[in-house]
């Protein structure tokens, strides 16, 4: 019997399974008879969709003709399951290619899956799960066939030092790596306090970019599409994170009480923020034109709008107005700063932003014109 290898691949923007066999008449004629098999013109191989149904159909029809080697495919699917969930779940080409080019050993793939399961059980947010798994996988790729479970505290410290000195990673990235590794060793392997004193680089204190009120107006004026304009107005009017914008549902807009109900925000917290009169007028115009069904801002095929697309909308509009660096979160920073400059109590701003600690909100005192804008420069006091 001929040996046929099944390997993971990515072709024409879709995940697939490549079929690698001998270039013989028997092989080619057998494959061509199977429904659902396609031809990859670039690599000149047969392939099928990466689904359980397609795989089972193929296996059943060639069982008497070929011996199937699925070792590489199994390794890929195990790693994919640990990163993104079920086999049928779509995966980005960048993620798929990383898995294909840097396969993990079975033991480390199981470690990655165990970490994912524990993060879900403990109720961590999707963003935190994604970030922790990414950092953990980065370490696992370096280990190759060595098990992560045998690493000592000294090994971990050497890895973190390598991230800082050799890779030039930011302090924020290293902090995330520390948290991810602490989670695995302490919550998955249940080691006691062995890694609590890992060295943590000091984060740099950076002030956020703030838009002037006139710049906010010009940015909104530069957006012609009513849906895009309304999303950016909503972001600024209520200090919303980009994830909160795309998660808004029609039911979250309370025009009787003039409030917006933000549900399941960062830290799985709900909060209420005021609904702007100008935004409500814009929302009514938008609703008449687009008729969203569930989410306030829906994509072309229904469901929630893409967070990345919202960022792109802002960037296109912003580049015509200012060269200040920042995305949608800049609007949130600007919202908080403008409230503070208008005399709003900092405790109220903390509640509107959904901050756990007042210390986080205090950041805006460093950029508010109230505190520093009235100070006269010594240069202006000189007699010329």
HELIX and SHEET records of a PDB file:
HELIX    1   1 UNK A   25  UNK A   32  1                                   8    
HELIX    2   2 UNK A   52  UNK A   62  1                                  11    
HELIX    3   3 UNK A   71  UNK A   84  1                                  14    
HELIX    4   4 UNK A   93  UNK A  101  1                                   9    
HELIX    5   5 UNK A  106  UNK A  121  1                                  16    
HELIX    6   6 UNK A  126  UNK A  143  1                                  18    
HELIX    7   7 UNK A  148  UNK A  150  5                                   3    
HELIX    8   8 UNK A  153  UNK A  165  1                                  13    
HELIX    9   9 UNK A  171  UNK A  183  1                                  13    
HELIX   10  10 UNK A  184  UNK A  188  3                                   5    
HELIX   11  11 UNK A  213  UNK A  221  1                                   9    
HELIX   12  12 UNK A  226  UNK A  238  1                                  13    
HELIX   13  13 UNK A  242  UNK A  247  1                                   6    
HELIX   14  14 UNK A  250  UNK A  252  5                                   3    
HELIX   15  15 UNK A  277  UNK A  290  1                                  14    
HELIX   16  16 UNK A  307  UNK A  318  1                                  12    
HELIX   17  17 UNK A  328  UNK A  341  1                                  14    
HELIX   18  18 UNK A  346  UNK A  353  1                                   8    
HELIX   19  19 UNK A  358  UNK A  361  1                                   4    
HELIX   20  20 UNK A  362  UNK A  366  5                                   5    
HELIX   21  21 UNK A  369  UNK A  372  1                                   4    
HELIX   22  22 UNK A  378  UNK A  381  1                                   4    
SHEET    1   A 5 UNK A  38  UNK A  40  0                                        
SHEET    2   A 5 UNK A  45  UNK A  49 -1                                        
SHEET    3   A 5 UNK A  14  UNK A  20 -1                                        
SHEET    4   A 5 UNK A   2  UNK A  11 -1                                        
SHEET    5   A 5 UNK A  66  UNK A  69  1                                        
SHEET    1   B 3 UNK A 253  UNK A 254  0                                        
SHEET    2   B 3 UNK A 259  UNK A 265 -1                                        
SHEET    3   B 3 UNK A 269  UNK A 274 -1                                        
END                                                                             
